[in-house]
Amino acid sequence: MTVHPADVTAPIDPAQLTAIVTGILQKLGLPESDAALVADSLVVADLWGHQSHGVLRLPWYAARLRSGAMGAVTQPETLVDTGPLTLWDGHDGVGQVLAAAATDDAVRRAHAHGIGAVLVRNSGHFGTAAYFTRRAARQGCVAILSTNASPAMAPWGGREKVVGTNPWSIAAPYDDTEVVTDIANTAVARGKIYLAAQRGEPIPDSWALDANGVATTDAAAAIDGFVQPMAGHKGYAISLLMDVLSGVLTGSAFGRDVRGPYEPTGRSGCGHLVIAISIAAVAEPAEFEERLRRLVDEVHEVPTAAGSAGIVVPGELEDRAESRQRRDGLVLPARTVAELRELAQELDVPFSLS
């Protein structure tokens, strides 16, 4: 996509942006620590280069909080506890708050039992899955996270959306960062289509079909239609099974019953599954680190193909983007900042970005 200078802001201080988002969320009723967590998750997504999951989503969350579809105070209830495994009811709390708490609890159980699993029902959209698997990896675990989402794609061979993007993430600690993947099972995360619509830009015709099942470059038509699965039937199959793990198994909503974060009303019904494996339970952490370093080195040392800009491991591009934008400032779509300013003014939150 071509981004024109008038469509983006001058570089923004990420700390100032985080403070504004935190203030807005507090005005909407979130406790200070929860507001700071959600704000950090959104700004970090922007820093990683995933603006589809960044501050762009704050007005959506605000609308859901105002309508009561999402509760500002998150109070999960334990329904099952076997020791290494627990099941929570999130009672329509904030997705990021529930996912962070579930991640930390899975890590605690993993260090006690070797493996820990937390299943969450009745949660909400939590942004980028890698934000939480990286959190577990920083605590000495390999982590796996799945979630479900509102219908976005048709089953393979169909033309009615009933399957969500249902993303998943795996992360492992590596040096002072993480090797991590965060994948939606569609050709593109749906938020990228919303971002294109916000910018008034066309999308590649491989991303989505319109309501009639015809490939489209019109982002608005794609929103009304459905997103293509990644890798054809394979993406559809993976997404369906992620709904089994996140929705069917947890007792949460699944399929057509899950509501998206861009819908101002209606219970979300998102479910999550967090699995943490303690590295120390199966190997010396130093040995694990050395083995992973050898794997990463092998990948980096492969000769590059013609036209390649270089070989990276999953998570490396995000680390580079974050480092650069923390140093030079964060550039956002102008419309995202305008909507943020409007929301801050409505809630009497001081707004100053430089």
C-alpha positions as CSV (number, residue, x, y, z in Angstrom):
1,M,0.0,0.0,0.0
2,T,1.1,3.5,-0.7
3,V,1.0,5.8,2.3
4,H,0.9,9.6,1.6
5,P,2.6,12.0,4.0
6,A,-0.7,13.8,4.7
7,D,-2.2,10.5,5.8
8,V,0.2,10.0,8.7
9,T,1.4,12.0,11.7
10,A,4.7,13.4,12.6
11,P,6.7,11.1,15.0
12,I,4.9,10.7,18.3
13,D,6.5,9.9,21.7
14,P,5.2,6.4,22.6
15,A,5.3,7.2,26.3
16,Q,3.0,10.2,25.8
17,L,0.7,8.1,23.7
18,T,0.5,5.4,26.3
19,A,-0.3,8.0,29.0
20,I,-3.2,9.4,27.0
21,V,-4.7,6.0,26.2
22,T,-4.3,5.0,29.9
23,G,-6.1,8.2,30.9
24,I,-9.0,7.6,28.5
25,L,-9.4,4.0,29.7
26,Q,-9.5,5.2,33.3
27,K,-12.2,7.7,32.5
28,L,-14.1,4.8,31.0
29,G,-14.0,3.0,34.3
30,L,-10.9,0.7,34.2
31,P,-8.7,0.5,37.3
32,E,-5.4,2.3,36.8
33,S,-3.3,-0.9,36.5
34,D,-5.7,-2.5,34.0
35,A,-5.9,0.7,32.0
36,A,-2.1,0.9,31.8
37,L,-1.9,-2.8,30.7
38,V,-4.4,-2.3,27.9
39,A,-2.8,1.0,26.8
40,D,0.6,-0.7,26.7
41,S,-0.7,-3.6,24.6
42,L,-2.1,-1.2,22.0
43,V,0.9,1.0,21.8
44,V,3.3,-2.0,21.6
45,A,1.3,-3.3,18.7
46,D,1.8,0.0,16.9
47,L,5.5,-0.1,17.8
48,W,5.8,-3.6,16.3
49,G,4.3,-2.3,13.1
50,H,0.9,-3.9,13.6
51,Q,-1.3,-0.8,13.5
52,S,-4.3,-2.9,12.7
53,H,-4.2,-4.0,16.4
54,G,-3.0,-0.8,17.9
55,V,-4.5,2.4,19.1
56,L,-6.8,2.3,16.1
57,R,-9.0,-0.1,18.2
58,L,-9.4,2.2,21.2
59,P,-12.7,3.8,19.9
60,W,-14.1,0.3,19.4
61,Y,-13.3,-0.6,23.0
62,A,-14.7,2.7,24.3
63,A,-18.0,2.0,22.5
64,R,-18.2,-1.5,24.0
65,L,-17.4,-0.2,27.5
66,R,-20.0,2.6,27.2
67,S,-22.7,0.2,26.0
68,G,-21.9,-2.3,28.8
69,A,-21.0,-5.1,26.3
70,M,-17.6,-5.2,28.0
71,G,-17.2,-4.7,31.8
72,A,-14.7,-2.1,32.9
73,V,-13.8,-4.0,36.1
74,T,-12.5,-7.5,35.3
75,Q,-13.2,-10.2,37.9
76,P,-12.7,-13.7,36.6
77,E,-14.3,-16.6,38.5
78,T,-12.5,-20.0,38.9
79,L,-14.8,-22.8,37.8
80,V,-12.3,-25.7,37.7
81,D,-8.9,-26.2,39.3
82,T,-7.0,-29.4,39.0
83,G,-3.6,-28.0,39.8
84,P,-1.9,-27.8,36.5
85,L,-5.1,-26.8,34.8
86,T,-7.8,-24.3,35.5
87,L,-11.0,-22.9,33.8
88,W,-12.1,-19.4,34.4
89,D,-15.3,-17.5,33.6
90,G,-14.2,-14.0,32.5
91,H,-17.8,-12.5,33.0
92,D,-17.4,-10.2,29.9
93,G,-14.3,-8.5,31.3
94,V,-11.5,-6.8,29.3
95,G,-9.8,-9.3,27.1
96,Q,-6.2,-8.0,27.7
97,V,-6.7,-8.0,31.4
98,L,-8.0,-11.6,31.4
99,A,-5.3,-12.8,28.9
100,A,-2.5,-11.3,31.0
101,A,-3.8,-12.8,34.2
102,A,-4.3,-16.2,32.5
103,T,-0.8,-16.1,31.1
104,D,0.8,-15.3,34.5
105,D,-1.3,-18.0,36.2
106,A,-0.3,-20.6,33.5
107,V,3.3,-19.7,34.1
108,R,2.9,-20.1,37.9
109,R,1.3,-23.5,37.4
110,A,4.0,-24.5,34.9
111,H,6.8,-23.8,37.4
112,A,4.9,-25.8,40.0
113,H,3.9,-28.8,37.7
114,G,6.0,-28.5,34.6
115,I,3.1,-27.5,32.5
116,G,0.2,-25.1,33.2
117,A,-3.0,-24.5,31.2
118,V,-5.6,-21.8,31.8
119,L,-8.9,-21.9,29.8
120,V,-11.0,-18.7,29.8
121,R,-14.6,-18.4,28.7
122,N,-16.7,-15.2,28.3
123,S,-13.7,-12.9,27.6
124,G,-13.2,-10.2,25.0
125,H,-10.8,-9.4,22.2
126,F,-7.3,-9.1,23.5
127,G,-5.3,-7.5,20.7
128,T,-2.1,-9.2,19.7
129,A,-1.6,-12.7,20.9
130,A,2.2,-12.4,20.9
131,Y,2.0,-9.7,23.6
132,F,1.0,-12.5,26.0
133,T,3.1,-15.4,24.8
134,R,6.2,-13.1,25.0
135,R,5.1,-12.3,28.6
136,A,5.3,-16.0,29.4
137,A,8.6,-16.5,27.6
138,R,10.1,-13.7,29.7
139,Q,9.2,-15.8,32.7
140,G,11.1,-18.9,31.6
141,C,8.4,-20.7,29.6
142,V,7.6,-21.8,26.1
143,A,4.0,-20.6,25.6
144,I,1.1,-21.4,23.3
145,L,-2.0,-19.3,23.1
146,S,-5.2,-19.7,21.1
147,T,-8.3,-17.5,20.9
148,N,-11.4,-17.3,18.7
149,A,-13.0,-14.4,17.0
150,S,-16.2,-13.4,15.2
151,P,-16.9,-14.9,11.8
152,A,-14.6,-13.6,9.1
153,M,-14.1,-16.4,6.6
154,A,-16.3,-19.0,4.9
155,P,-15.7,-22.7,5.3
156,W,-13.6,-24.0,2.4
157,G,-15.9,-24.1,-0.6
158,G,-18.6,-21.9,0.9
159,R,-19.6,-18.3,0.6
160,E,-21.0,-17.4,4.0
161,K,-18.7,-16.5,6.9
162,V,-19.0,-18.6,10.0
163,V,-15.4,-19.2,10.9
164,G,-13.2,-16.6,12.8
165,T,-9.7,-15.6,12.1
166,N,-9.0,-17.4,15.4
167,P,-5.3,-16.4,15.9
168,W,-2.7,-18.3,17.8
169,S,0.8,-17.6,19.0
170,I,3.9,-19.6,20.2
171,A,6.8,-17.9,21.9
172,A,10.1,-19.1,23.4
173,P,12.8,-17.0,25.2
174,Y,15.9,-16.2,23.2
175,D,18.8,-14.0,24.5
176,D,17.1,-10.8,25.6
177,T,14.0,-11.2,23.4
178,E,11.8,-14.0,22.1
179,V,11.3,-16.1,19.0
180,V,7.6,-15.7,18.5
181,T,4.9,-16.2,15.9
182,D,1.4,-14.7,16.0
183,I,-0.8,-15.9,13.2
184,A,-4.4,-15.2,12.1
185,N,-5.5,-18.1,9.9
186,T,-6.7,-15.8,7.2
187,A,-4.8,-14.3,4.3
188,V,-4.5,-11.2,6.4
189,A,-5.7,-10.1,9.8
190,R,-9.1,-8.4,9.5
191,G,-7.8,-5.3,11.3
192,K,-5.5,-4.6,8.3
193,I,-8.6,-4.3,6.1
194,Y,-10.2,-1.9,8.6
195,L,-6.9,0.1,8.5
196,A,-7.0,0.2,4.7
197,A,-10.6,1.4,4.9
198,Q,-9.6,4.1,7.4
199,R,-6.9,5.3,5.0
200,G,-9.1,5.0,2.0
201,E,-6.6,2.7,0.3
202,P,-7.3,-0.4,-1.9
203,I,-6.3,-3.9,-0.7
204,P,-4.7,-6.7,-2.6
205,D,-7.3,-8.8,-4.4
206,S,-5.9,-11.9,-2.7
207,W,-7.1,-10.7,0.8
208,A,-10.9,-10.9,0.7
209,L,-14.1,-11.6,-1.3
210,D,-17.1,-9.3,-1.4
211,A,-20.6,-10.4,-0.3
212,N,-21.1,-12.2,-3.6
213,G,-17.9,-14.2,-3.3
214,V,-15.9,-12.2,-5.8
215,A,-12.4,-11.1,-5.1
216,T,-12.2,-7.4,-4.3
217,T,-9.7,-4.6,-3.8
218,D,-12.3,-2.4,-2.0
219,A,-11.7,-2.5,1.7
220,A,-15.3,-1.6,2.5
221,A,-16.7,-4.3,0.3
222,A,-14.3,-6.8,2.0
223,I,-15.6,-5.8,5.4
224,D,-19.1,-6.6,4.2
225,G,-17.8,-9.8,2.6
226,F,-15.3,-12.3,4.0
227,V,-11.6,-12.7,4.4
228,Q,-9.8,-15.5,2.4
229,P,-8.2,-18.3,4.5
230,M,-4.4,-18.5,4.4
231,A,-3.0,-21.4,2.4
232,G,-6.5,-22.3,1.1
233,H,-8.2,-25.2,2.9
234,K,-5.4,-25.5,5.4
235,G,-6.1,-22.1,6.9
236,Y,-9.7,-22.9,7.2
237,A,-9.0,-26.3,8.9
238,I,-6.5,-24.7,11.4
239,S,-9.0,-21.9,12.2
240,L,-11.8,-24.3,12.8
241,L,-9.7,-26.3,15.3
242,M,-8.6,-23.2,17.1
243,D,-12.3,-22.5,17.7
244,V,-12.5,-26.0,19.2
245,L,-9.7,-25.2,21.6
246,S,-10.8,-21.6,22.4
247,G,-14.6,-21.8,22.2
248,V,-15.9,-25.3,22.3
249,L,-13.5,-26.7,24.9
250,T,-13.7,-23.7,27.2
251,G,-17.5,-23.5,27.2
252,S,-17.4,-20.1,25.6
253,A,-19.1,-18.9,22.4
254,F,-17.9,-20.3,19.0
255,G,-18.7,-19.9,15.3
256,R,-21.4,-17.4,14.6
257,D,-22.0,-16.6,18.3
258,V,-18.7,-14.7,18.8
259,R,-18.9,-10.9,18.5
260,G,-16.1,-8.7,17.2
261,P,-14.5,-5.8,19.0
262,Y,-15.7,-3.3,16.3
263,E,-19.4,-4.2,17.3
264,P,-20.5,-1.6,20.0
265,T,-23.1,-4.0,21.5
266,G,-23.5,-7.6,22.3
267,R,-21.4,-10.0,24.5
268,S,-18.1,-10.9,22.8
269,G,-18.0,-14.5,24.0
270,C,-14.3,-14.9,23.1
271,G,-12.5,-17.8,24.6
272,H,-8.8,-18.4,25.2
273,L,-6.5,-21.2,25.9
274,V,-3.0,-20.5,27.4
275,I,-0.5,-23.3,27.8
276,A,2.9,-22.6,29.5
277,I,5.7,-25.2,29.6
278,S,8.4,-24.6,32.1
279,I,11.8,-24.9,30.4
280,A,13.5,-25.7,33.7
281,A,11.3,-28.7,34.2
282,V,12.6,-30.4,31.1
283,A,16.1,-28.9,30.5
284,E,18.8,-26.7,31.9
285,P,17.8,-23.2,30.8
286,A,21.3,-22.6,29.6
287,E,21.2,-25.7,27.5
288,F,17.9,-24.8,26.0
289,E,19.2,-21.3,25.2
290,E,22.2,-22.8,23.5
291,R,20.1,-25.2,21.4
292,L,17.8,-22.5,20.3
293,R,20.7,-20.2,19.4
294,R,22.1,-23.0,17.2
295,L,18.7,-23.3,15.4
296,V,18.5,-19.5,14.9
297,D,22.1,-19.4,13.7
298,E,21.4,-22.1,11.2
299,V,18.4,-20.2,9.8
300,H,20.3,-16.9,9.6
301,E,23.2,-18.6,7.8
302,V,21.2,-19.9,4.9
303,P,22.2,-18.2,1.6
304,T,19.6,-15.7,0.5
305,A,17.4,-16.2,-2.6
306,A,17.5,-13.7,-5.4
307,G,15.7,-10.5,-4.4
308,S,15.6,-11.4,-0.7
309,A,16.2,-8.6,1.8
310,G,17.7,-11.1,4.3
311,I,16.6,-13.9,6.5
312,V,14.8,-13.3,9.8
313,V,13.3,-15.5,12.5
314,P,9.8,-14.9,13.7
315,G,9.6,-11.8,16.0
316,E,12.8,-10.2,14.7
317,L,11.1,-7.7,12.4
318,E,8.8,-6.6,15.3
319,D,11.9,-6.2,17.6
320,R,13.6,-4.0,15.0
321,A,10.5,-1.9,14.4
322,E,10.0,-1.3,18.1
323,S,13.6,-0.4,18.7
324,R,13.5,2.1,15.8
325,Q,10.2,3.7,16.7
326,R,11.0,4.0,20.4
327,R,14.2,5.9,19.3
328,D,12.7,8.0,16.5
329,G,9.1,8.3,17.4
330,L,5.9,6.4,16.4
331,V,4.2,7.4,13.2
332,L,0.4,6.7,13.1
333,P,-2.4,7.3,10.6
334,A,-3.7,10.8,10.9
335,R,-7.2,9.6,11.3
336,T,-6.2,7.3,14.2
337,V,-4.8,10.3,16.1
338,A,-7.8,12.5,15.2
339,E,-10.2,9.9,16.6
340,L,-8.0,9.6,19.7
341,R,-8.0,13.4,20.2
342,E,-11.8,13.5,19.9
343,L,-12.2,10.7,22.5
344,A,-9.8,12.5,24.8
345,Q,-11.7,15.7,24.5
346,E,-15.0,14.0,25.2
347,L,-13.6,12.5,28.4
348,D,-11.7,15.6,29.5
349,V,-8.3,13.8,29.2
350,P,-5.3,16.1,28.5
351,F,-4.1,15.6,25.0
352,S,-0.5,16.5,24.0
353,L,1.6,14.5,21.6
354,S,5.1,15.5,20.3
